[in-house]
Amino acid sequence: MLNRNLIQKQFPIFQHQSNLVYLDSTATSLKPKIVIDKIKEYYEEYSANVFRGIYPMSEKATIEFEETRSIVSKFINANKSEEIIFTRNTTESLNLLAYSLGRKIVETDDEIVTTIMEHHSNFVPWQVLASEVGATFKIIDIDDEGYLDLGLEKVKNQKLKVLEQIITKKTKILTLTYVSNVLGTINPVKEIIKEAKKINPEIIVIVDAAQAVPHLKIDVQDLGADFIVFSSHKMLGPTGVGVLWGKEKILQEMYPFMYGGDMIDEVYIDRSTYKNPPHKFEAGTPAIGETIAFKEAINFLDKIGMGNIREHEKKITDFAINRLIDTFGQSIKIYGPKNIEDRGGIISFSFAKFHPHDIAQILADEGICVRAGHHCAMPLHTCLNVPATVRASFYIYNDERDVEKLVEGLKKVKEILK
Ligand SMILES: Cc1ncc(COP(=O)(O)O)c(C=O)c1O
């Protein structure tokens, strides 16, 4: 296990919020001092714009900014840092893809395939695109345990039979989440990509890695996807910074997303030409200080080691599931896979008799931060036949003590609402 006390010491929020039990890192993570200090450093010491000035402050800001790009690139083992595009968040990265790639390659009668467990930001942009161009929007279902229904668990290590029925030569895009933000399911993305590309070698695969990159070691070259997207704020970094990694060749061919400053090469009265990626997709002044500070978050995670983070989260999640079941038995329903190897540090649950929002409110009164609702995954909740769930999620600053507080809090919920 990671040492919670040592880690919490590096997060100033724990000095300001005494007895904080923060179990909502799936929504956004807390920020270590080193990240906060780096933002402050930019604003206090060299707060110039990037790529524009030739004076030292601007040059320093540009170097710091580009250093983050290179650190992100190494962190996910991209081929080169030009394949890293900074956006505002995962949502913007996915909308960029639906616009700049989707509107370029998807035509009437083509198919876009996604899954029922997507966050709305990887569902709605594709639903809208499909309806605009007259394409078919296909959805991979889940089974009773919260795995993608690919026939996988029935024929372990065998062909993904269901994929063969869903993906065809007309499928232009397959877009799916690596880790479900509700069920915690870690999808066998590498195997799915391999199989999908076997069925249709032209298919473009997009991976929503918002809940994966902060918690698992991701190697984009090994994964075999064409694009992955994630957010800085879910991995100890600042808000306002998202990442889109894509294969250079496809990025070159895509439409720009927004037009304006910094993304153009030349502008004439009748036409304009655009810079190469990544700048082609980074119009206007970015979140400079936040992007600069993002590298400190990555360095922090790197120092702990993504393998250690995964092991830590596995232990807490396993402990939490057992404690919840031991304490509340049949009255609690926990969603997602039973096998801890197949799930991240996310536990969504419900009690038949209590409304999730009431549970979250009583827990909040006890200083326990969880989330209640559909977690921006309404199609999934419809499929699960529940309007809302309570979600507790874990990160490096949590350990079993937080789980015990959650269990105590839930006992109180039962007392109050009985
Ligand atoms: C799986 C997944 N995708 C996308 C998003 C959207 O991320 P952001 O709000 O940073 O755009 C989230 C946020 O919770 C998520 O969990």
Ligand as a Chemical Component Dictionary entry (heavy atoms), coordinates in Angstrom:
data_LIG
# 
_chem_comp.id                   LIG 
_chem_comp.type                 NON-POLYMER 
_chem_comp.pdbx_formal_charge   0 
_chem_comp.three_letter_code    LIG 
# 
loop_
_chem_comp_atom.comp_id 
_chem_comp_atom.atom_id 
_chem_comp_atom.alt_atom_id 
_chem_comp_atom.type_symbol 
_chem_comp_atom.charge 
_chem_comp_atom.model_Cartn_x 
_chem_comp_atom.model_Cartn_y 
_chem_comp_atom.model_Cartn_z 
_chem_comp_atom.pdbx_ordinal 
LIG C1 C1 C 0 -14.958 8.098  -18.917 1  
LIG C2 C2 C 0 -15.090 9.597  -18.971 2  
LIG N1 N1 N 0 -15.071 10.208 -20.160 3  
LIG C3 C3 C 0 -15.158 11.532 -20.274 4  
LIG C4 C4 C 0 -15.281 12.336 -19.177 5  
LIG C5 C5 C 0 -15.349 13.818 -19.345 6  
LIG O1 O1 O 0 -14.226 14.412 -18.795 7  
LIG P1 P1 P 0 -14.102 15.990 -18.712 8  
LIG O2 O2 O 0 -15.224 16.447 -17.825 9  
LIG O3 O3 O 0 -12.773 16.230 -18.124 10 
LIG O4 O4 O 0 -14.259 16.503 -20.092 11 
LIG C6 C6 C 0 -15.331 11.753 -17.905 12 
LIG C7 C7 C 0 -15.514 12.566 -16.700 13 
LIG O5 O5 O 0 -15.894 12.110 -15.662 14 
LIG C8 C8 C 0 -15.220 10.349 -17.813 15 
LIG O6 O6 O 0 -15.257 9.724  -16.627 16 
# 
loop_
_chem_comp_bond.comp_id 
_chem_comp_bond.atom_id_1 
_chem_comp_bond.atom_id_2 
_chem_comp_bond.value_order 
_chem_comp_bond.pdbx_ordinal 
LIG C1 C2 SING 1  
LIG C2 N1 SING 2  
LIG C2 C8 DOUB 3  
LIG N1 C3 DOUB 4  
LIG C3 C4 SING 5  
LIG C4 C5 SING 6  
LIG C4 C6 DOUB 7  
LIG C5 O1 SING 8  
LIG O1 P1 SING 9  
LIG P1 O2 DOUB 10 
LIG P1 O3 SING 11 
LIG P1 O4 SING 12 
LIG C6 C7 SING 13 
LIG C6 C8 SING 14 
LIG C7 O5 DOUB 15 
LIG C8 O6 SING 16 
# 
